[in-house]
């Protein structure tokens, strides 16, 4: 059993907890609703850079002490940046909840941003950037989204560019935090053996003196038509994504395309896996994916293969898209996709970190916390007519863009 509670401080900071009776651990996340979608070409990568820098020391703790205080208690501390959110999170035994909260809150409230640390960390992030560029299976996804979402707030890569990373000054970090690291732009979520009143108490201790400020509305999205893109690298295999833009989290029937994606290319029983890998032995990696933001999303099919087999693979994929576009999805396929989705969701809830993430993202994107039963009801409400109607409107191959990273 679990119990979800939601509270807000007077300054707008939101606290969401989920008490899970059968565990003795917790997962705690501090979510700031900002990421690369808040950036410009000049400061691209700053959201992610700040994520790194907050681990480099505070007025109260050195970088070593930040790591030691949590890890010495058997806990774990980390963070990530996406296009729309930055999250600092920790997990551990419930008796060490306060210590983990203290450490992360201190990182957010009292950062130092020493110039020498900024210089060193810029080199670390540039190495990370080069690692991505050397990994075509990662790099191609950045290219895909930048191309399909060009001239929108989502076009910039999360990690930034080498030029921008070398130009950041100490003032840039403080200015950005003062603009977006605001109480009305922060959600604190916790799942596991946690006490809601205690989380409120700790939140007040660190954040009650901070005042809410207005945050600029995000720009309205106007999508540009993409004609595709091909890049050459010193690699052996060709890496391809064919895809298109689609709806975001605010689309009421998002579950329809989610289930269709599973039918088409997620899992070894999917249409694409069976037609490309099992029947033709063309590719090791083949899958479809749905990546959603608030008001837009991308849908794509990714595969890698020998350059000599690319044309054959694309022809098979096109044939599968044509079939979907004709509305040929069977009730048995939909039933299997539903059961797989419900099973995957249930299994994911065995992790308190997954639970912490789900309650936070649900509140960010839907303004409420969707329970397991709520999601199951959404899955069950999708019928075969809904699925085929959407497939007929969506899967015209002529509306898909081809992004390729190929050998030189």
Secondary structure, 3 states (H helix, E strand, C coil): CEEEEEEECCCCCEEEEEEECCCCEEEEEEEECCCHHHCCCCCCCHHHHHHHHCCCEECCCEHHHHHHHHHCCCCEEEEEECCCCEEEEEEEEHHHHHHHHHHHHHHHHCECCCHHHHHHHHHHHHHHHHHHHCCHHHHHHHHHHHHHCCCCCCCCCCCCCHHHHHHCCHHHHHHHHHHHCCHHHEEEEEEECCCHHHHHHHHHHHHCCCCCCCCCCCCCCCCCCCCCEEEEECCCEEEEEEEEEECCCCCCCHHHHHHHHHHHHCCCCCHHHHHHHHCCCCCCEEEEEEEECCCCEEEEEEEEEEHHHHHHHHHHHHHHHHHHHCCCCCHHHHHHHHHHHHHHHHHHCCCHHHHHHHHHHHHHHHCCCCCHHHHHHHHHHCCHHHHHHHHHHHCCHHHCEEEEEEEC
